[in-house]
Amino acid sequence: MASANFAGKQAIVTGAGSGIGAALCRALVARGAHVLCTDVDVDAAERTAGGLGAQARSARVDVTDAAAVQQAVDDVVSRAGRLDLMFNNAGITWAADTELLTLEHWNSIIDVNIRGVVHGVAAAYPQMVRQGHGFIVNTASMAGLAAAGQITSYVMSKHAVVGLSLALRSEAAAHHIGVLAVCPAAVETPILDKGLITGIDGREFYRMGQRSRQFYAPDRLARDTLRAIERNRAILVAPRKAYAGWLLARYAPGVMQRMSIRFVARQRASQQAVAPAAHTEGMTA
Ligand SMILES: NC(=O)c1ccc[n+]([C@@H]2O[C@H](COP(=O)([O-])OP(=O)(O)OC[C@H]3O[C@@H](n4cnc5c(N)ncnc54)[C@H](O)[C@@H]3O)[C@@H](O)[C@H]2O)c1
């Protein structure tokens, strides 16, 4: 897919039941695309698709299940003859001092945030190579470009997504396939309140990280993402004020590390001020 026109394009969005995924579905349909809205929470996926008319359908897809992701791709290709856009967006997070993470936490984030994207690429990319065009959009995060403590497993997973996206992009270009890593700072979605272990206040955590009270709006991010696809960009860092963090991490990693150490210290001080909540097991964010 070269650029510009989303009208009539065939798209799949994972994690479409909430937040950024739902906003991507709305933006795509508004631009004339046909979208398969998928989520492990099928009711949520249905709610997203239900509000979007005939251009949207829904399906239960758990991205940790490679066969289910493949089935979603096959479904679109058998109906439309092609898949133009694949949004590997589903994700979870864990926020805690790293010694509190169990192997279950580590494995769940590897399964959803890394394997989930791998499953999307493994299912969609060969089809796009066969058809000679396409665009893969992987929702990473600023945490894929800069490292902050207390979200170690999340940072690891999003660095993997950025690496996968950039490496794939360099060989996909020859097949007229674009690859974009979306790297937003904190976005106003339910994930900010999920995956919190031992009393961390997610909103305070991310607010302190970005030194601003206001979070980026998911519908704005979705519009910025479609614009980045049109421009065939490799990485979308958004909102604009997040650029400073990216540049600092790239060009002054020592300074960034020292800032990160101070950030964790400030976080710990503010976390001691609140009573520890019950350990939040099995949450997907
Ligand atoms: N909100 C932010 O601040 C922010 C910032 C940067 C990146 N991101 C990334 O954006 C993506 C979307 O997050 P969001 O903020 O919209 O969160 P969200 O919690 O609102 O939505 C995530 C969706 O993913 C779904 N999901 C979880 N596990 C799944 C699985 N195994 N299979 C399929 N679907 C699954 C959930 O049911 C949910 O509907 C994630 O990859 C997240 O890491 C979010």
The ligand as a Gaussian input file, in Angstrom:
#p B3LYP/6-31G(d) Opt

LIG

0 1
 N       -2.519000       3.881000      26.745000
 C       -1.218000       4.154000      26.761000
 O       -0.755000       4.992000      27.541000
 C       -0.293000       3.472000      25.781000
 C        0.922000       4.096000      25.481000
 C        1.782000       3.451000      24.609000
 C        1.440000       2.244000      24.042000
 N        0.258000       1.666000      24.351000
 C       -0.059000       0.389000      23.728000
 O       -1.255000       0.536000      22.990000
 C       -1.869000      -0.744000      22.821000
 C       -3.344000      -0.630000      23.152000
 O       -3.457000      -0.304000      24.518000
 P       -4.619000       0.626000      25.106000
 O       -3.962000       1.749000      25.780000
 O       -5.646000       0.866000      24.098000
 O       -5.141000      -0.357000      26.273000
 P       -6.569000      -0.967000      26.586000
 O       -6.385000      -1.758000      27.811000
 O       -7.586000       0.112000      26.567000
 O       -6.835000      -1.923000      25.344000
 C       -6.099000      -3.099000      25.142000
 C       -7.012000      -4.107000      24.483000
 O       -6.233000      -5.264000      24.215000
 C       -7.023000      -6.395000      24.514000
 N       -6.202000      -7.565000      24.785000
 C       -5.469000      -7.843000      25.895000
 N       -4.904000      -9.055000      25.790000
 C       -5.282000      -9.533000      24.572000
 C       -5.023000     -10.756000      23.883000
 N       -4.295000     -11.740000      24.430000
 N       -5.545000     -10.916000      22.645000
 C       -6.312000      -9.937000      22.093000
 N       -6.614000      -8.807000      22.700000
 C       -6.094000      -8.582000      23.934000
 C       -7.847000      -5.979000      25.728000
 O       -8.985000      -6.798000      25.885000
 C       -8.170000      -4.537000      25.393000
 O       -9.389000      -4.443000      24.688000
 C       -1.091000      -1.697000      23.724000
 O       -0.179000      -2.441000      22.944000
 C       -0.353000      -0.755000      24.660000
 O        0.818000      -1.340000      25.165000
 C       -0.626000       2.259000      25.202000

